Amino acid sequence: MELVPHRRLELVSGRSHPALTQEIAKHLGVELGGANLREFANGEIHCRYDGSLRGSDVFIVQTHSGPVNDSIMEQLIMIDAAKRASAKRITAVCPYYGYSRQDRKATGREPITAKLVADMFQVAGADRVVSVDLHSGQIQGFFDVPFDHLTATPVLVEELRRLGTSDLVIVAPDAGRVRVAERFSQHLGADLAFVHKRRPRGTHNQVEALDVVGEVEGRHCVLIDDMIDTAGTICAAAEILAERGAADISAMATHGVLSDPATQRLEKCPLTRVVVTNTLPISEEKRIEKLKVLSVAKLIADAIDAVFEDTSVSEIFGGDNLT
């Protein structure tokens, strides 16, 4: 007897950012599966899928927004439930990958939590992981399963082109972002600059911008980063650019974490506009006038479709996701 395998895509969402998953489902033209997530009286999470997952290609979408620990644990439980329901392949889609900033030991007696989270996903039963703009690309090496690293660069570059800003300078807010800023400058044919910053020893949310390398006086500067958390780095960079005579200063980042006091800092600093994507949910009280949120749902949907169809993910981004 010869059987022709029937492939079935199942898309399910955690509770951290259902609006994004619904948008992804719309682009894919599929219905969201039901995970029936709930808590027991003591806060433990329970999951039970509506229908059979046997032999399905299951994509579990959960961005690691606050409370980060709850979001990660919920996704792990969903993966475990899918594995025990005999899913053929389980892909964990994490638009924002939690604990990504702790990817090495900067001082003694510290954890490497990005690796710890990777181990947990693999033990839970994830056969593949998809994420957008990791804090550092080497996190992919923490996994022994395939990892598809997406980038929001096409969405952000298109927004810059739409604005039509002339005499543009792409600015990296610190040395670690120079490579990403260089990629933007190549796409736009713009000049490149970067800010030399220092973080006082023993602190996490305090930043000192010391100098700017590059010509920024009288020009339109766009700061490029992977995330805006408390906005300390971005605002310090914007202030020193203003001191150096920049005519207009914008900021772009993939992940709008926006932990307090980010919105207050952004409102007070010299930035004229702040652009982030919807990899994380942004509450109404944080949507200040100068903030614009772009959607990456189509990029993620295209990547999910490529994984399901066993075609190239990197071709969607022209190789930009590999740098």
N, C-alpha and C positions, 0 to 999 in steps of 0.2 A: 504494500500500500504506500502511495506517495501523497503526502499532504503539502499543500501550498500554504506557507505560514501567513497568517493574517496579522498585520501590524496595527497597533492601536495606540494613539497618543492620549495620555491622560494628564491634564493640567490641573493642579490643585494649589490652593493658596493657604498660607498661614494667616494669622490675624494681625501681623505688624503693619502691612500696607496692602490691603485688599484692592484698593482702587487701582494700583499699578498692575496687579495681576489681571484684573478685569479688562484693563486696556490691552494687555498682552494677548488675552484670550480673543478679544475683538479683532486684533490684527491677524491672529492665526485662524480665525473662523471656527473656534471650538467652544464647547460649553465647559465651564469650570466644574470639576468634580467636587463632591462634598466630603469634607474631612470630619465634620461633626466634633469640633474641638470644644472641650469644656473643662472645668476644674472641679476636682473634689473639694470637700469642705476645707481641707488643709492646704489647698493651693496646688496640689499635684495635677498635672495635665493629662487628659485622656483624649484619645483619638480613635475614631472608628469610621472607615470609609463607607460611603453609601453603597457602591456597587463593587462587583468583582474587579480586581486588578490583575488577576492571573494572566501572565504573558504580555502585560502592557508595558509600554515605554512611559514611565511616570516622571513628570517634571514637578518638583515641589518648590514653589516660589516663596521665599521668606527673606525679606531684607532685615538686617540685624539692627533695628532701631531700638530706642529705649522703651522699656527696660531691656538692655542688650542681652542679659543672661536669660531672661524669659524667652526672647525671640529665638535664641540659639537652641535652647532646650526644647522648645516647641517643635522646631524643624527636625531635630534629632529624633524626637518621638514619632513624628510623621514618617520619617525615613524608615524607622524600625517597624512601624505598622505596615508600611508598603512592602518591606522585605518579607515579613511574615505572612503577607497576603499573596506571596508568590509573583510579585512584579518581575518582569523579565529584566528590565534595566531601570535604575533609579538615578535621576539627575537632580542634584541639589542646586537650585538657582538662587544665588545670594547677591542681589544687586549691590548691596553694601556688605562687605565681609567684616564681621566684628573682630575686635582685638588685633587688627592688622598692623597697628603701630608698634606693637611689641614683637618685632620680627627678629630680634637679636639681643644679646646681652650688652647693654651700653655701660653698665657698671656691674660689680660683683653682686651675687646673691639675688639676681633678678630672674623671673620666668621668661620663657619665649612662648607667649600665649598664642601667637599666630600658628605655631606648630601644634600646640595642644588642641586647638579647635580643629585643625586639619585631621589629627589623629581621631578625634571624636566622630567626625563625619564618616571616616572610613570604617571605624568599628561599628557605627550605627547601620551601615550598609549602603552608603552612597557609591555608585559605580562611576560617577562623573560629577564634576563641579563646574558651575558657570558663575562668573562674577564680573563686575565692572570696575575698572580702574583701581586695582589694588594699590595700597600705600607704597608697596615695593614689589616689583615683579618677581623677586626670588621666592616669594611665598608659594608660587606654583610648584617649586621644588620640594615643598614640605609634603606633597601628595604623591602617593604611589598609584593613583588612578588618574585618568585624563582630566586636565583642567583647561577650560576655555576662558581665556582672559579677554574680555570685551573692553572697548574704550568708547567714551562719550565724545571723543574728538570730532567726529563728523557733525554732530549736533551743535557743538560749541563753535566750530569753525563756520558753519552755515549761518549762525546767529551773527558772528562778526562780519561776515560778508553782507548780510542783510542790513546791518547798521551803516555799512559803507564808510567807515571811519578812514580818513586819509592821514598820512604821516604817522603811521602806526608803529609802535614799539611793543613787542611782547616781552614781558618782564617775569622772570622767575623770582618768587618771594624768598627763596633760599637756594643754596647750591644743589640740594637734592632734587629740585624741580627743573634744573637747566635743560636736561635732555627732553623733557616733555615740552617745555617752552620753545625749544629749538624746532621741534616737530611742527608746532603751530606756526612759527615764523616761516618755515619752508612752505607750508600750505598757502600762506597769505602773502608771501614775498615781502615780509616785514623785517625790520631790524630786531636785534635781540639784546636784552640787558638782564642783569640779575642783581638782587639785593644781598649784601653780606650781612647776616644776622648772627646774633649770639643769644643763647638761652642760658641764663644764670644757673650755675651748678646747683642741683638739688631741687629745681623747680620744673613744673610741667606746663603751666599756662602763662608764663611770663616770657616775653621776647624783647630783645633790643635790636633794632635795625641800625647798623653802624655806617654803611656806605652803599653807594650804587655804582656798579660797573657797567658803563654804557652811556650813550647820549640820550638824555630824556628831556632836556630843557625845551619848553615850548611845543612838546609833542604829545600825542594821544597814547597813553600807556595802558596796557591791559595786563593785569596780574593773573597768572595761571597757576592753579594749585589743584591737588586731588580732592581736598576737602576743606570746608570751613567749619571748625568746631567752635571754639570760644572767640574766634576771629582775631586773636592776638597777633599772629604772624601777618595776616593780610592787612590789618589796620596799621601795624608798625611799618610795613613796607609802603603803604599808601602815604603815610605821613612823611617819610623821608623822600618819596618821589615828589610830593608837594613842595618840600623844602628845596629840592633841586630844580624846581621851576616847571614841572610837568603841566601842560595845559589842561589835560583831562585824564582822569584815572578811573578805570573800571576793574572789576575783579570777576573771574570766572573759575568755577570749581565744579567737579562732578557731584560730590556729596555735600549736601547742605545739612550738616549735623546740627549746627546752630544751638549749641549748649549755652546756657546763661553764662556771661552777659553778652553774647554775640550780637543780638539785635541792637542793643544799646550802643555797643561799640561801632557797629556798622553805620548807624544813623549819625553818629557824631564825627566819624572820620571823613577824610576828603574824597572818598569814593562817590562818583556820580551814579553808578549802577553796579549791581551785583547780580550775576547770573549763575544759577545752579540747576541741576537736573532733579527729576523726581525719583531718584533711587531711594530716597528716604522721604517719609511723609513730613510735610511742613504744616504746622497748625496755623490757623488764621491769624492768631495774635503775633506770629513771627513773620508774617508776610508784609513787611514794611514796604513803603512806597518805592524805594530804589531796588527792591528785590524782584527778579523775574525767574520763574521756574519753567524749564524746558522738559519735554518728555523724551525718555529713552525707551519707551515701550516697544516701538517698532524695531529698534536695534536688538533688543532682547528677544523679541518674537522671531526675527530673522535668524538669530543664532539658534534658538530652540528648533526651528524648522530645519536648519542645516544639520544639527545633531541628529534629529529624528530621521532625516533622509540620508544620513551618512555622507554629506557633502562638506566642502571646506568652509570653516568658520572664518579663517583669516582673510579669505577672498572678499568677504563682506566689508572689511575695513581696509582693504588694499595693503595689508601687512602692518598697518599702524598699531595693531593690538599686540604685536610681537616685540615691540621695543620698550 
